[in-house]
Amino acid sequence: MPFGKTANFTHCRFAAEGTSAVARGGSLQQPEKVQKLVEWFVRGALRHAAAMEAMDDEAAAAEVVDLNRYYAALKREGGVDELLLRLGHPDPAVAGMVAVYAMREAPGRCVVALTAIAALPGLIGFRAQAALERWESGDWEK
């Protein structure tokens, strides 16, 4: 099963990697949990971009569900600052997804990232420009 398809992050994710949290000595420590959530968010952003490029709406929507859960968990765990470090990710799909999700927490940094991505050709640039327009019009939602 691909990452992100169950609500039990700790057990499911480590099971997918061959190690359960229980086998590792219990629940994850906060910094380790944040790192895993960021890693899952990055992977989800990449899968979402691939689904969008393939025009697979169902797969893209499934990734959004997962990204919503990862971001909510990052907020609960105090991990948004760690995620914001990925605004400089070399893949604009990752940087753009981070910017879209963290826009309310760090609008200045996210607008800068989206502005740079909006200058790129193709769907990624178009989507970044659309996000900026929604932000500037006051009609913001992920």
C-alpha positions, -999 to 999 in steps of 0.1 A, spaced: 0 0 0 14 35 -8 22 59 19 -7 79 33 -35 55 30 -44 50 67 -49 73 96 -24 55 119 7 74 108 32 59 132 24 22 128 15 23 91 45 44 80 70 23 98 53 -9 88 56 2 52 93 8 58 97 -26 75 99 -13 111 71 -7 135 72 20 161 66 -6 188 96 -26 175 116 6 178 108 10 215 74 27 215 61 59 201 82 83 182 100 112 199 87 146 188 117 156 166 117 122 149 79 124 144 82 158 128 110 146 105 89 117 94 58 139 89 79 163 68 93 133 48 58 120 41 46 155 32 74 158 6 67 124 -8 29 132 -10 37 165 -28 58 146 -54 30 120 -58 4 148 -61 25 165 -88 29 132 -107 -9 126 -105 -16 161 -118 8 157 -147 -8 124 -156 -43 141 -153 -53 115 -127 -78 135 -106 -86 106 -83 -49 100 -74 -43 137 -69 -74 140 -47 -62 111 -26 -28 128 -21 -45 160 -10 -64 140 17 -30 127 29 -13 161 27 -41 176 48 -35 150 75 3 154 74 0 192 77 -25 190 105 -2 166 124 28 190 117 8 218 132 -1 197 163 35 187 167 49 222 162 66 211 130 55 238 106 89 256 109 107 224 99 83 221 69 90 257 59 126 248 53 114 229 23 104 262 6 139 259 -9 134 224 -21 149 218 -55 117 204 -69 92 232 -73 63 208 -68 75 204 -32 83 240 -26 49 250 -40 29 226 -20 47 237 12 39 273 3 3 266 -4 -2 248 29 19 272 51 6 304 35 -13 315 66 16 308 89 43 324 69 27 345 41 58 366 32 81 335 27 54 316 9 45 344 -15 82 347 -24 84 310 -32 52 310 -52 63 340 -71 95 323 -82 75 291 -91 49 311 -110 77 322 -135 82 285 -145 66 271 -176 39 246 -176 13 234 -151 35 241 -121 39 278 -130 2 281 -138 -8 266 -105 15 288 -85 2 319 -103 -34 308 -95 -25 304 -59 -10 338 -58 -41 353 -73 -63 336 -48 -41 349 -20 -41 384 -33 -79 385 -38 -85 373 -3 -101 341 -15 -76 318 1 -81 281 9 -57 252 2 
